[in-house]
């Protein structure tokens, strides 16, 4: 069996997600500075939302990227990996925009969450199936 390929596709989306996380973190820092809050949210709803936009992206993007990496190392189709990567980046952008605007329900938050969950499920099922295939060999 040939060694697993270098995970270049996952590297692309991990890099894009990292840049997105930096943008979200910068928004938190700028809001903290503007409001004079060093720790926590100081009771400011805008800062609380900025913190959650960043935290939520970290909480969901990292497990998805891990599943994507495992899938790529197990030779998932590049089309599947790109579709999941693009969907993840767009979903986190849409979710972040929706949450940044308001803390209540929004189309952006719902769509971003739903797409992220679908990507997570697709990759999780693919990874489990990759394992099951090894049992048949």
C-alpha positions as CSV (number, residue, x, y, z in Angstrom):
1,X,0.0,0.0,0.0
2,X,1.3,3.5,-0.8
3,X,1.8,5.9,2.0
4,X,-1.0,8.5,2.6
5,X,-0.7,11.6,0.5
6,X,0.2,14.9,2.1
7,X,-3.1,16.6,3.2
8,X,-2.8,19.6,0.9
9,X,-6.6,20.1,0.6
10,X,-7.1,20.1,4.4
11,X,-4.1,22.5,4.7
12,X,-5.9,25.0,2.4
13,X,-9.1,25.0,4.4
14,X,-7.3,25.0,7.8
15,X,-5.4,28.0,6.6
16,X,-8.6,29.8,5.5
17,X,-10.3,28.9,8.8
18,X,-7.3,30.2,10.7
19,X,-7.4,33.5,8.8
20,X,-11.2,33.7,9.6
21,X,-10.5,33.1,13.3
22,X,-7.9,35.9,13.2
23,X,-10.5,38.2,11.8
24,X,-13.0,37.2,14.5
25,X,-10.3,37.6,17.2
26,X,-9.4,41.0,16.0
27,X,-13.1,42.0,16.3
28,X,-13.0,40.9,19.9
29,X,-9.8,42.8,20.6
30,X,-11.1,46.0,18.9
31,X,-14.4,45.8,20.8
32,X,-12.6,45.2,24.1
33,X,-10.3,48.2,23.5
34,X,-13.3,50.5,22.4
35,X,-15.3,49.5,25.5
36,X,-12.3,49.3,27.9
37,X,-13.0,45.7,28.9
38,X,-10.0,43.4,29.7
39,X,-11.6,40.2,30.9
40,X,-15.1,38.8,30.2
41,X,-17.7,40.9,28.4
42,X,-18.2,43.7,31.0
43,X,-21.9,43.3,30.5
44,X,-21.7,44.6,26.9
45,X,-23.9,42.7,24.5
46,X,-21.8,43.6,21.5
47,X,-18.6,42.2,23.2
48,X,-20.4,39.1,24.3
49,X,-21.6,38.5,20.7
50,X,-18.1,39.1,19.3
51,X,-16.6,36.6,21.9
52,X,-19.2,34.0,21.0
53,X,-18.6,34.5,17.2
54,X,-15.0,33.6,17.8
55,X,-15.6,30.9,20.3
56,X,-18.3,29.2,18.3
57,X,-16.1,29.2,15.2
58,X,-13.2,27.5,17.1
59,X,-15.6,25.0,18.8
60,X,-17.0,23.8,15.5
61,X,-14.3,24.4,12.9
62,X,-11.6,22.4,14.7
63,X,-13.5,19.1,14.9
64,X,-14.6,19.4,11.3
65,X,-11.0,20.1,10.2
66,X,-9.8,17.1,12.1
67,X,-12.4,14.9,10.4
68,X,-11.4,16.4,7.1
69,X,-7.7,15.6,7.7
70,X,-8.5,12.0,8.6
71,X,-10.7,11.7,5.5
72,X,-7.9,13.1,3.3
73,X,-5.3,10.8,4.8
74,X,-7.7,7.9,4.1
75,X,-7.9,9.1,0.4
76,X,-11.3,10.7,0.3
77,X,-12.2,12.2,-3.1
78,X,-10.8,15.7,-3.6
79,X,-14.3,16.8,-4.7
80,X,-15.7,15.7,-1.4
81,X,-13.0,17.4,0.6
82,X,-13.3,20.7,-1.4
83,X,-17.1,20.7,-1.0
84,X,-16.8,20.2,2.7
85,X,-14.0,22.8,3.0
86,X,-15.9,25.4,1.1
87,X,-19.1,24.7,2.9
88,X,-17.3,24.9,6.3
89,X,-15.7,28.3,5.5
90,X,-18.9,29.8,4.1
91,X,-21.0,28.4,7.0
92,X,-18.7,29.9,9.6
93,X,-18.8,33.2,7.8
94,X,-22.5,33.2,7.5
95,X,-23.0,32.1,11.1
96,X,-20.5,34.7,12.4
97,X,-22.3,37.5,10.4
98,X,-25.7,36.4,11.7
99,X,-24.5,36.3,15.3
100,X,-22.5,39.5,15.1
101,X,-25.7,41.4,14.1
102,X,-28.0,40.2,16.8
103,X,-28.0,37.7,19.6
104,X,-31.5,36.3,18.8
105,X,-32.5,33.9,16.1
106,X,-31.3,34.8,12.6
107,X,-31.2,33.2,9.2
108,X,-27.4,33.5,9.1
109,X,-27.0,31.7,12.5
110,X,-29.4,29.0,11.5
111,X,-27.9,28.4,8.0
112,X,-24.4,28.5,9.3
113,X,-25.1,26.0,12.1
114,X,-27.1,23.7,9.8
115,X,-24.4,23.6,7.1
116,X,-21.6,23.1,9.7
117,X,-23.6,20.2,11.2
118,X,-24.1,18.6,7.7
119,X,-20.4,18.8,6.9
120,X,-19.5,17.3,10.3
121,X,-22.0,14.4,9.7
122,X,-20.8,13.8,6.2
123,X,-17.2,13.6,7.2
124,X,-17.9,11.6,10.3
125,X,-19.8,9.0,8.3
126,X,-17.1,8.9,5.6
127,X,-14.4,8.4,8.3
128,X,-16.3,5.6,9.9
129,X,-16.9,4.0,6.5
130,X,-13.2,4.3,5.7
131,X,-12.5,2.2,8.9
132,X,-15.2,-0.4,8.0
133,X,-13.6,-0.8,4.5
134,X,-10.3,-1.7,6.2
135,X,-12.1,-4.6,8.0
136,X,-13.1,-6.1,4.6
137,X,-9.5,-6.3,3.4
